[in-house]
Structures are given as structure tokens and as C-alpha cells.
Amino acid sequence: MGHKIVWITGASSGIGEAVSLEYAQRGAKIILSARREEELNRVREALINQTGRPDDYVILPLDVTDFDGMDKKVQAAFSFFGRVDLLFNNAGISQRSKAIDTDMDTYRKLFEVDVFGQIALTKQVLPLMMKQGQGHLAVTSSIAGKVGVPYRTGYCAAKHAMMGFFDALRAETVDQNIIVSCVIPGFIKTSIAENSVSGDGSRFGQKDAVIENGMPADQAARVIVNGFESQKKEIPVGRGSEMKALWVKRLFPELVYKMAAKMGAPKKT
């Protein structure tokens, strides 16, 4: 059975926006969340233009690091349509800097957004899903949550943390009718590189050639939603050689370490 009511964070661009469009095509009602309200309105209009169903899409501006205000946001999300069948934790930022050049405050920022924000929201939603008798919790991790690569020490650490948290959560909720999925993107053509943080916490502001040549976001969205609908625990998504690292690391870890060490700085476009 397809998800009827879907809550997507990080819905104002990239993978979140593309998954919203894909779910709209499949008839879902969607709660769109991100910090930028004007961009959420733009995405909502795109959904309406695509389907002609304005009552099926609502926006809920959300900063996942506003822990004090999260309870009210969750209550609002569940009040829109009476329930939430799928929470897709997709908010996040990346990083482009060597460890030696990265401030501790930058690492803290990455973890506040990419780790603690996802955990806090999930913890608020989980008991409500248990009360309604079913639910699906998902998170966007990354190939960087499986393989450590240079210039992304904080990002890799955060995404590894998300894999660990959601794997453990899945084991805890297996008898609660709660599905837990981890999305594992490779290079997807989004604005993730430009919006990454540099070592001092400032916006990186440059496109990355490997990202620009990555899988289009709409194609990635179809893979992701198909994975959710099939209740897959892990959903790899990408088309480049980076996807091979998932199985190569299992079989030949030393080879992956050598390959990662040879990676240069992100190639700008």
C-alpha cells in the first residue's frame, strides 16, 4: 500500500523537492517543511500545477535545530490530515574543507543540523506513529555514511551517525509496525555543493563537477519512492562509480581506503 500522508523535510530544493513531486504524482497528501517559506510556497505551487489538488499540499516552515519549538511543529503536522504515514528526514548540509582547516564550531553546526535535528524530530514523531499503529521513518544518509572521503570529515561523520542511529532504531521498533529506511545517495545533481559549509562555517558557494554530472534529482526521486513503497531498509541511489564503493568496501576495504586517499579537492565548475 502506498503512503497516503507524507511529511518531507528539506523539501524546498534538491532531493526533497523531487521526492515531493514524485509523491504528488502518486496521489499522496504532502506536508512540505524547510526553513525557507518562500521556496516551500514555490514547491507547493508546482505540486498544484502538476496535479490540480491544492487541498493535498500544505507547508510547515521548520528549522530542525529549533528544538524548543519542535513539539508544536509536530502537533501541527499531525493535525493537517489527522496522521502521518511517512516522515522523510531529508534536511541537511554538507561540507567542503580539510579537517585541519575546519573549525570545531563548523563540526558542531553539521551535527546540529544533520544529526541532532533528525534525531529530535524522529523522537517526537515516533510515539505518535506507534499510537496510530503504523508508520515509516526514513532519513537521507549518503555514500559518505558508508565510506570516508576527504574534504568531508564532518559530513561523513554525521552521515555515519545517521546510519547507526536509524539501524539501531529499526532493531528497536521491529515489533511496533514501524518501517525504518536509510536513503544512500551518491552524486545527485542538486545544489548541495554550493550550499555546503567551508571550514570556517561560511557558504562554500561553488558548484562541484561530480555533483553537476550526477543523477538528475527526478530520477533519484523515483528510485527513492519506489524503495519506500517496497519498504526497503537501505535505498542506494546513484549512477556513478561511487556506487560501487558500497560493495567494494565490504569485500575489499583496503582498496576503498586507497581510492579515497587519492581523491583530490572537489573540482569546481
C-alpha positions in Angstrom: 0.0 0.0 0.0 1.4 3.4 -0.9 2.0 6.1 1.6 -1.1 8.4 1.8 0.3 11.2 4.0 4.0 12.1 3.7 6.0 14.7 5.6 9.2 15.8 3.9 11.8 18.0 5.5 14.4 19.7 3.3 11.5 20.0 0.8 12.5 23.4 -0.6 15.0 22.1 -3.1 17.0 19.1 -4.4 16.1 15.6 -3.4 13.3 16.8 -1.0 11.6 18.8 -3.8 11.9 16.0 -6.3 10.5 13.4 -3.9 7.6 15.8 -3.2 6.8 16.0 -6.9 7.1 12.2 -7.3 4.8 11.5 -4.4 2.3 14.1 -5.7 2.1 12.2 -9.0 1.3 9.0 -6.9 -1.6 10.7 -5.2 -0.1 11.4 -1.8 -1.0 14.2 0.5 2.2 16.1 1.4 3.5 18.3 4.2 6.4 20.4 3.0 9.0 21.5 5.5 12.2 23.6 5.3 13.4 26.9 6.7 12.7 29.0 3.6 8.9 29.6 3.5 9.0 31.3 0.1 10.7 28.3 -1.5 8.1 26.0 0.1 5.4 28.0 -1.4 7.1 27.7 -4.8 7.3 23.9 -4.4 3.6 23.8 -3.3 2.5 25.7 -6.4 4.5 23.3 -8.6 2.6 20.4 -7.0 -0.7 22.1 -7.5 0.1 22.9 -11.1 1.1 19.2 -11.6 -2.0 17.6 -10.1 -4.7 20.3 -9.6 -5.1 19.2 -6.0 -4.5 22.3 -3.8 -6.0 20.8 -0.7 -3.5 17.9 -0.7 -0.4 20.0 0.0 0.5 22.2 3.0 3.6 24.0 4.1 5.1 23.9 7.6 8.2 26.0 7.9 10.6 24.2 10.1 14.2 24.7 11.4 15.3 21.3 12.7 17.7 22.9 15.1 14.8 24.8 16.9 14.4 22.0 19.4 12.2 24.1 21.8 9.7 24.7 19.1 9.7 21.2 17.6 6.8 19.8 19.6 4.4 22.4 18.3 5.5 21.8 14.7 4.9 18.0 15.1 1.5 18.6 16.6 0.7 20.9 13.6 1.9 18.3 11.1 -0.3 15.6 12.5 -3.3 17.9 12.7 -3.3 18.8 9.0 -4.5 15.4 7.8 -5.0 13.5 11.0 -1.9 11.3 10.8 1.5 11.0 9.1 2.3 7.7 7.4 5.9 8.6 6.3 8.4 11.1 7.8 11.3 11.6 5.4 14.1 13.3 7.3 15.9 15.0 4.5 17.1 18.3 5.9 20.9 18.6 5.9 24.0 20.4 4.9 27.3 19.2 3.5 31.0 20.4 3.9 34.0 21.1 1.7 37.2 21.5 3.8 40.1 19.6 5.2 39.9 18.6 8.8 43.0 20.7 9.6 41.2 23.7 8.3 37.7 23.0 9.8 36.7 24.9 13.0 35.1 23.0 15.8 32.1 25.3 15.5 31.6 24.1 11.9 31.6 20.5 13.1 29.1 21.4 15.7 26.9 23.1 13.1 27.0 20.0 10.9 26.0 17.7 13.8 23.2 20.1 15.0 21.6 20.0 11.5 22.5 16.6 10.1 22.3 14.5 13.3 20.6 16.1 16.3 17.9 17.7 14.2 17.0 14.4 12.6 17.0 12.6 15.9 15.0 15.2 17.7 12.2 15.2 15.0 12.2 11.4 14.8 11.8 11.1 18.6 8.8 13.5 18.5 7.2 11.6 15.7 7.9 8.0 16.8 5.4 7.8 19.7 2.6 9.3 17.6 3.3 6.7 14.9 3.2 4.0 17.5 -0.1 5.3 18.8 -1.6 5.3 15.3 -0.4 1.7 14.9 2.0 2.1 12.0 4.5 4.4 10.4 7.5 4.8 8.2 10.6 6.7 9.3 13.3 7.5 6.7 16.5 9.5 6.6 18.8 10.7 3.9 22.2 9.4 4.7 24.8 9.2 1.9 27.6 7.1 0.4 29.6 9.3 2.8 27.7 7.5 5.5 29.4 4.3 4.4 32.8 5.4 3.1 35.0 8.2 4.5 36.2 10.6 1.8 38.5 13.7 2.0 37.2 17.3 2.4 34.0 15.9 4.1 35.2 14.7 7.5 32.3 16.4 9.3 29.7 15.4 6.7 31.0 11.8 6.7 30.9 11.6 10.5 27.3 13.0 10.6 26.1 10.6 7.9 27.8 7.6 9.5 26.0 8.6 12.7 22.6 8.6 11.0 23.2 5.2 9.6 24.0 3.9 13.1 21.1 5.6 14.7 18.4 4.5 12.3 19.8 1.0 12.0 19.5 0.7 15.8 16.1 2.3 15.8 14.9 -0.2 13.2 16.0 -3.0 15.6 14.1 -1.4 18.4 10.9 -0.9 16.5 10.7 -4.1 14.5 7.7 -5.4 16.6 5.9 -2.0 16.5 4.9 -2.0 12.9 7.3 0.9 12.2 9.4 0.7 9.0 12.8 2.4 9.0 14.7 3.2 5.8 18.0 4.8 5.1 18.5 6.5 1.7 22.1 6.3 0.5 22.6 8.8 -2.4 25.7 9.0 -4.4 26.2 12.0 -6.7 22.8 13.6 -7.3 22.5 16.8 -9.3 21.4 19.3 -6.7 22.7 22.4 -5.1 24.3 20.5 -2.2 27.9 21.6 -3.1 27.1 25.3 -3.3 25.2 25.2 0.0 28.0 23.3 1.7 29.9 24.9 4.5 33.6 25.7 4.3 36.0 25.2 7.2 35.1 28.5 8.8 31.4 27.8 8.5 30.8 30.2 5.6 28.9 29.1 2.5 31.1 27.1 0.0 29.3 28.7 -2.9 30.9 26.7 -5.7 29.5 24.0 -7.9 31.2 20.6 -7.8 31.8 18.9 -11.2 30.9 15.4 -9.9 27.7 16.7 -8.5 26.8 18.5 -11.7 27.4 15.3 -13.6 25.4 13.2 -11.1 22.0 11.5 -11.5 19.1 14.0 -12.1 17.1 14.6 -9.0 13.8 13.5 -10.6 15.4 10.1 -11.5 16.7 9.8 -7.9 13.3 10.6 -6.5 11.7 7.7 -8.4 14.3 5.3 -7.0 13.8 6.6 -3.5 10.0 6.5 -3.6 10.0 3.0 -5.1 12.3 2.0 -2.3 9.9 3.5 0.3 6.9 1.8 -1.3 8.8 -1.6 -1.2 9.7 -0.9 2.5 13.4 -1.3 1.7 15.8 -0.9 4.7 18.5 0.7 2.6 18.0 2.5 -0.7 21.2 3.2 -2.7 20.6 5.8 -5.4 23.0 7.0 -8.0 24.6 6.0 -11.3 28.3 6.8 -11.0 31.3 4.8 -10.0 30.9 6.0 -6.4 28.0 3.5 -6.0 30.5 0.6 -6.4 32.1 1.6 -3.1 29.1 0.1 -1.2 30.0 -3.4 -2.1 33.7 -2.9 -2.7 34.2 -1.8 0.9 32.5 -5.0 2.1 34.7 -7.2 0.0 38.0 -5.2 -0.4 38.1 -2.5 2.2 41.8 -1.7 1.7 41.0 -0.9 -2.0 38.4 1.7 -0.9 40.8 3.3 1.5 43.4 3.7 -1.2 40.8 5.1 -3.7 39.5 7.6 -1.1 43.1 8.7 -0.3 43.7 9.5 -4.0 40.6 11.8 -4.2 41.6 15.4 -4.7 39.9 18.6 -3.7 36.3 19.0 -5.1 36.6 20.0 -8.8 34.7 23.3 -9.2 32.7 24.2 -12.3 
